[in-house]
Amino acid sequence: MGAVVAIDSLLHERRIWRGQPAPLPPSRQSTGHALLDEVLPTGGWPESALSEILLPADGVGELRLLWPSLARLTQTGERVVLVAPPHLPYAPAWQAAGVDLRHIQVVEAAEQRDALWATEQCLRSGSCGAVLCWPQLAEDKALRRLQVAAESGQTLAFACRPLQAVRNPSPAALRIAIDAQPAQLRVLKCRGGMPPSRPLPFERAQ
């Protein structure tokens, strides 16, 4: 066997390539939460990409997480589409969060297959600022189609899914888990960097 060479010496002598990717450009889409922006590689939501929000139950803070971004988009005239939300949006709460309801559109779908198809079409259209969906048992292939559609339509895509989905790989550029007890955010995956090692405090009430 040949001599074992320490990897540090090879790096020092520049005999191997580190293969470090170029840094991603800063995001123009702040999350509206300063602590979260600070730990994300681009300083905000990954643009033209799918972000996955994993929940232990509906209503633990997913709207509070997204409202600042949705408010900013709708106030500038961007259309936001909600595809098959699990509950009828409570208009006064959305208005109190600063969302302009004139630019909110709700799409109903009886079957998850139809909801995924509608989400993909809205993303590909390029006519939306953001598209939200709530797939429960979506397969990796279906999520990958949403990721590609978000890239094609240059649209923010958000998929709110059960926390159990954390066991499965995901093509999403960003995965965030919301915990109820204690109320916190855990960044599980973020394109362009390593997830923070510690959770972020997060006010749960909506």
Secondary structure, 3 states (H helix, E strand, C coil): CCCCCCHHHHHHCCCCCCCCCCCCCCCCCCCCCHHHHHHCCCCCCCCCCEEEEEECCCCCCHHHHHHHHHHHHHHCCCCEEEECCCCCCCHHHHHHCCCCHHHEEEECCCCHHHHHHHHHHHHHHCCCCEEEECCCCCCHHHHHHHHHHHHHHCCEEEEEEEHHHHHCCCCCCEEEEEECCCCEEEEEEECCCCCCCCCEECCCCC
